[in-house]
Amino acid sequence: MKKVNLFLVDARNLKFKDLDVFSFSNEEKTVIDRLKIETSKIEKAVSFLLKRKFVGDYSLNEYGKPISKDKYFNVSHSKGIVAIALSEYPIGLDLELIRPYRESLKTLICNDIENEYIKSSEDFYKVWTSKESLVKCIGTGFKCNLKAIPALPLEGRKEYSGKTYSAKALKINNIAISLTLETNQEFNIELTALKIEDL
């Protein structure tokens, strides 16, 4: 069975000054400095460190998705949690801290079957991360009808736009995580929790 490596950093207790031990390129500093909220700055900085450690050189596709010539990867962050997934197939990763959500958001992004499935905040974020991981796998961003992007099943194969994808869903503590690969092969996830000093 295929394997996806998932590396997770909990940066919720970090202060931005804790990252002074790391050096960032001028381009990275510009991106970080544009952000006004400290948590966002930390997430972006940690995502740069994860890509540096596990990917090396990468570029952005026309839609802004980071891509590498020799490996497939994807990064996600939410409320101070940052992760990177590495695969031998095109991959999308999304994670969200489970918290209250707006009913209007559910109505906007979910089709009737998904609306019926959602009974709790956890259900909502499982659906949301499933949709977003598929979109991130495709690499085009949200330039399509969100209701048409299949969130279900959360695990297993799904078809979208003439291609077959394989999905997995996790819940770690209070974090909903979804991974989607462009393949019909099942896969296992090897999860590694990292500390900032590991980067």
KEBADREN-876255 format. One record per residue (C-alpha): x, y, z; residue number from 1. Coordinates in Angstrom, 2 decimals. Layout:
<vexpas>
      east     north        up   nufi
         X         Y         Z    NUM
...
</vexpas>
This chain:
<vexpas>
      east     north        up   nufi
      0.00      0.00      0.00      1
      1.21      3.51     -0.83      2
      2.41      5.80      1.96      3
      2.01      9.52      2.58      4
      4.33     11.23      5.06      5
      2.56     13.87      7.13      6
      4.61     16.19      9.34      7
      2.75     18.33     11.86      8
      3.99     21.32     13.88      9
      1.95     22.76     16.75     10
      3.10     26.40     16.80     11
      0.24     27.73     18.96     12
      2.54     28.58     21.89     13
      5.21     30.24     19.76     14
      5.92     33.95     19.56     15
      7.28     35.31     16.30     16
     10.51     36.32     18.06     17
     11.05     32.60     18.81     18
     11.80     32.22     15.10     19
     14.70     34.72     15.19     20
     17.13     31.78     15.20     21
     16.11     31.03     11.60     22
     17.12     33.00      8.55     23
     14.60     33.73      5.82     24
     15.22     34.88      2.26     25
     14.29     38.43      1.27     26
     11.32     37.05     -0.67     27
     10.14     35.05      2.34     28
     10.57     38.08      4.62     29
      8.47     40.17      2.25     30
      5.64     37.62      2.33     31
      5.81     37.31      6.14     32
      5.99     41.09      6.67     33
      2.81     41.62      4.63     34
      0.85     39.67      7.23     35
     -0.57     41.69     10.12     36
     -1.64     38.96     12.57     37
      1.19     37.33     14.53     38
     -0.32     33.83     14.26     39
     -0.45     34.22     10.46     40
      3.19     35.34     10.40     41
      4.20     32.31     12.48     42
      2.21     29.90     10.27     43
      3.75     31.32      7.10     44
      7.28     31.23      8.55     45
      6.86     27.62      9.75     46
      5.46     26.62      6.35     47
      8.61     28.08      4.72     48
     10.77     26.09      7.16     49
      8.88     22.85      6.44     50
      9.25     23.33      2.68     51
     12.94     24.09      3.12     52
     13.47     20.93      5.19     53
     11.43     18.48      3.11     54
     11.18     19.93     -0.41     55
     14.08     22.23     -1.20     56
     13.61     24.23     -4.39     57
     10.04     24.83     -5.51     58
      8.06     27.28     -7.58     59
      4.42     28.38     -7.79     60
      2.08     27.27    -10.54     61
     -0.17     29.77    -12.33     62
     -2.73     29.47     -9.52     63
     -0.19     29.97     -6.72     64
      0.20     26.32     -5.67     65
      3.77     25.47     -4.60     66
      5.19     22.73     -6.85     67
      8.49     20.85     -7.09     68
     10.12     19.21    -10.09     69
     10.92     15.99     -8.26     70
      8.28     15.43     -5.55     71
      4.65     16.04     -4.73     72
      3.82     17.95     -1.57     73
      1.25     20.25     -0.05     74
      1.14     22.50      3.02     75
     -1.75     23.59      5.22     76
     -2.19     25.59      8.42     77
     -4.95     26.66     10.78     78
     -4.90     28.61     14.05     79
     -1.21     27.89     14.71     80
     -1.12     24.28     13.46     81
      1.09     23.81     10.37     82
      1.59     20.63      8.32     83
      3.25     19.34      5.17     84
      2.38     16.13      3.31     85
      4.71     14.32      0.89     86
      3.57     11.77     -1.69     87
      4.50     10.06     -4.94     88
      1.24     11.34     -6.47     89
     -0.22     14.83     -6.80     90
     -1.56     15.63     -3.33     91
     -3.81     18.06     -1.52     92
     -3.74     18.58      2.24     93
     -6.10     20.62      4.37     94
     -6.46     20.94      8.10     95
     -8.76     23.00     10.29     96
     -9.06     23.46     14.01     97
    -12.59     22.34     14.88     98
    -14.56     25.30     16.19     99
    -18.04     26.82     15.79    100
    -18.94     27.63     12.18    101
    -21.43     29.90     10.45    102
    -24.54     28.19      9.09    103
    -24.41     30.55      6.09    104
    -20.98     29.12      5.17    105
    -22.37     25.58      5.20    106
    -25.22     26.66      2.91    107
    -22.74     28.34      0.56    108
    -20.31     25.44      0.08    109
    -22.27     22.23      0.71    110
    -24.65     20.32     -1.55    111
    -27.82     18.71     -0.20    112
    -26.18     15.36      0.66    113
    -23.34     17.08      2.53    114
    -25.78     19.35      4.38    115
    -27.67     16.27      5.50    116
    -24.43     14.61      6.66    117
    -23.37     17.57      8.82    118
    -24.69     17.29     12.37    119
    -21.86     18.98     14.28    120
    -18.87     21.32     13.96    121
    -16.64     18.27     13.58    122
    -18.75     17.04     10.65    123
    -18.62     20.48      9.02    124
    -14.83     20.68      9.18    125
    -14.46     17.11      7.92    126
    -16.55     18.10      4.88    127
    -14.75     21.42      4.45    128
    -11.24     19.91      4.63    129
    -12.27     17.10      2.27    130
    -13.40     19.63     -0.34    131
    -10.37     21.84      0.10    132
     -7.87     18.96     -0.05    133
     -9.38     17.89     -3.39    134
     -9.16     21.44     -4.76    135
     -5.57     21.73     -3.52    136
     -4.71     18.39     -5.14    137
     -6.03     19.68     -8.47    138
     -4.04     22.87     -7.89    139
     -6.40     25.40     -9.47    140
     -7.77     27.12     -6.38    141
    -11.45     27.76     -5.72    142
    -12.37     28.75     -9.27    143
    -15.31     26.38     -9.46    144
    -18.71     25.77     -7.91    145
    -17.91     24.67     -4.36    146
    -21.10     22.65     -4.08    147
    -19.99     20.56     -7.08    148
    -16.71     19.51     -5.40    149
    -17.40     16.13     -3.75    150
    -16.53     15.94     -0.06    151
    -18.07     12.51      0.42    152
    -16.92      9.88      0.89    153
    -14.40     11.29      3.35    154
    -12.35      8.09      2.90    155
    -11.84      6.09     -0.26    156
    -12.17      6.80     -3.97    157
    -14.07      9.66     -5.52    158
    -14.49     10.88     -9.09    159
    -14.29     14.50    -10.11    160
    -13.91     16.10    -13.52    161
    -12.99     12.81    -15.22    162
    -10.27     11.80    -12.75    163
    -10.13      9.37     -9.83    164
     -8.91     10.50     -6.43    165
     -8.23      8.67     -3.19    166
     -9.01     10.38      0.14    167
     -8.27      9.91      3.83    168
     -9.57     11.78      6.86    169
     -8.03     12.10     10.32    170
     -8.93     13.78     13.56    171
     -6.00     14.52     15.84    172
     -6.95     16.17     19.11    173
     -9.32     18.86     17.87    174
     -7.93     19.10     14.33    175
     -9.72     17.80     11.23    176
     -7.24     16.71      8.53    177
     -7.97     15.56      4.98    178
     -5.58     14.27      2.34    179
     -6.46     13.68     -1.31    180
     -4.22     12.00     -3.88    181
     -4.68     11.85     -7.64    182
     -4.73      8.07     -7.83    183
     -7.11      5.16     -7.39    184
     -4.60      3.50     -5.03    185
     -5.33      3.31     -1.31    186
     -2.69      4.80      0.95    187
     -1.54      4.89      4.56    188
     -0.49      8.00      6.45    189
      2.70      8.05      8.47    190
      2.31     10.94     10.93    191
      5.27     12.63     12.61    192
      4.87     15.45     15.13    193
      7.73     17.95     14.94    194
      8.91     20.67     17.30    195
     10.22     23.97     16.03    196
     13.78     22.94     16.92    197
     13.41     19.99     14.50    198
     13.24     22.45     11.62    199
</vexpas>
